[in-house]
Amino acid sequence: MATTSELVPAGVPVWRRYLELTKPKVVALIVFTAIVGTLLASPGWPPLEALVWGNLGIALASGCAATINHVLDRRIDEQMARTRARPLPSGQLTERKALIFAAVLGITAMAILSFLVNLLTAVLTFVSLIGYAVIYTVWLKRATSQNIVIGGAAGAAPPVLGWAAVTNTIDPNALLLFLIIFIWTPPHFWALAIARRDEYARAGIPMLPVTHGLAYTRLHVLLYTVLLFVVTLMPFLTHMSGLLYLTIALVLNVMFLYYALALKITARQELPMRVFKFSVKYLMWLFAALLADHYLPTTQGVMP
């Protein structure tokens, strides 16, 4: 096993260490879905204040939540090869510095959303931040094998936040986007949990593959993927989106089902990570399809 000193990259700029605390790849996906929510909330182009300040505030709040997650999960991260080189377990940053950084991000985010967007978006964003950084990380993650199912609500919130930034309401269509991400989260994360099962077991985290075994988890990845297939048809069935979205959604869902079935019936070691990586692309392309369809009004509301 590599020592901590061997895991610390030489000459890493300080700003890069702080950037890693925010989990930039995860935040990028979060902000993308929030931007889609912002754009879908308006028939044309949304107000510039909502688009810019709303999504900046959401991004900063997401970075704050990720940083708090780093602090609270430091002990776990030290025991897992995937996370051992992160700034805190590798000694690149102290917990005090990380917490100060998180406070700056969180306060700035709340100020931007409260004074430059609207209070509803600020409140919803704050609730999501607490849901992920505290409720999920401190309690759910360690308490139940259904941690990612229950805790997925926080990660599914960004489209609702982006929508609220424009309309100052919680719209049913925004809740449909929330539902899509909520159902997508378990098969996405359980694929990773299968690949990292031994590490989660050593860290004492009751992820589904640890508590119920690989076969049970593979079955539930498949079941949730089938449910996701159904849920992602709802934007078309409710006339929120049209044929362009439906076509792309069907293709993406067939591909996801193929991966989930392969994961269920084979034990190839590389497959869980392939499913995990595909699931990220799946969500990006699905929301991109929603966005493209939104700006092609001739496809809206067309029933077969």
Secondary structure as the mmCIF struct_conf table of DSSP 4:
data_model
#
loop_
_struct_conf.conf_type_id
_struct_conf.id
_struct_conf.beg_label_comp_id
_struct_conf.beg_label_asym_id
_struct_conf.beg_label_seq_id
_struct_conf.end_label_comp_id
_struct_conf.end_label_asym_id
_struct_conf.end_label_seq_id
HELX_RH_AL_P HELX_RH_AL_P1 THR A 4 LEU A 7
BEND BEND1 VAL A 8 VAL A 8
TURN_TY1_P TURN_TY1_P1 ALA A 10 GLY A 11
HELX_RH_AL_P HELX_RH_AL_P2 VAL A 14 LEU A 21
TURN_TY1_P TURN_TY1_P2 THR A 22 THR A 22
HELX_RH_AL_P HELX_RH_AL_P3 PRO A 24 LEU A 40
TURN_TY1_P TURN_TY1_P3 ALA A 41 ALA A 41
BEND BEND2 SER A 42 TRP A 45
HELX_LH_PP_P HELX_LH_PP_P1 PRO A 46 PRO A 47
HELX_RH_AL_P HELX_RH_AL_P4 LEU A 48 GLU A 49
HELX_RH_PI_P HELX_RH_PI_P1 ALA A 50 GLY A 54
HELX_RH_AL_P HELX_RH_AL_P5 ASN A 55 LEU A 72
TURN_TY1_P TURN_TY1_P4 ASP A 73 ASP A 73
HELX_RH_AL_P HELX_RH_AL_P6 ARG A 74 GLN A 79
TURN_TY1_P TURN_TY1_P5 ALA A 81 ALA A 85
BEND BEND3 ARG A 86 ARG A 86
TURN_TY1_P TURN_TY1_P6 PRO A 87 GLY A 91
BEND BEND4 GLN A 92 LEU A 93
HELX_RH_AL_P HELX_RH_AL_P7 GLU A 95 ILE A 112
HELX_RH_PI_P HELX_RH_PI_P2 LEU A 113 VAL A 117
HELX_RH_AL_P HELX_RH_AL_P8 LEU A 119 ILE A 130
HELX_RH_PI_P HELX_RH_PI_P3 GLY A 131 LEU A 140
HELX_RH_AL_P HELX_RH_AL_P9 LYS A 141 ALA A 143
TURN_TY1_P TURN_TY1_P7 SER A 145 GLN A 146
HELX_RH_AL_P HELX_RH_AL_P10 ASN A 147 GLY A 155
TURN_TY1_P TURN_TY1_P8 ALA A 156 ALA A 156
HELX_RH_AL_P HELX_RH_AL_P11 PRO A 158 THR A 167
BEND BEND5 ASN A 168 THR A 169
HELX_RH_AL_P HELX_RH_AL_P12 PRO A 172 ALA A 195
TURN_TY1_P TURN_TY1_P9 ARG A 196 ARG A 196
HELX_RH_AL_P HELX_RH_AL_P13 ARG A 197 ALA A 203
TURN_TY1_P TURN_TY1_P10 GLY A 204 GLY A 204
HELX_RH_AL_P HELX_RH_AL_P14 LEU A 208 HIS A 212
HELX_RH_AL_P HELX_RH_AL_P15 LEU A 214 VAL A 231
TURN_TY1_P TURN_TY1_P11 THR A 232 LEU A 233
HELX_RH_AL_P HELX_RH_AL_P16 MET A 234 LEU A 237
TURN_TY1_P TURN_TY1_P12 THR A 238 HIS A 239
BEND BEND6 MET A 240 SER A 241
HELX_RH_AL_P HELX_RH_AL_P17 LEU A 243 ILE A 265
TURN_TY1_P TURN_TY1_P13 GLN A 269 GLU A 270
HELX_RH_AL_P HELX_RH_AL_P18 LEU A 271 HIS A 294
TURN_TY1_P TURN_TY1_P14 TYR A 295 TYR A 295
HELX_RH_3T_P HELX_RH_3T_P1 PRO A 297 THR A 299
TURN_TY1_P TURN_TY1_P15 GLN A 300 GLY A 301
#
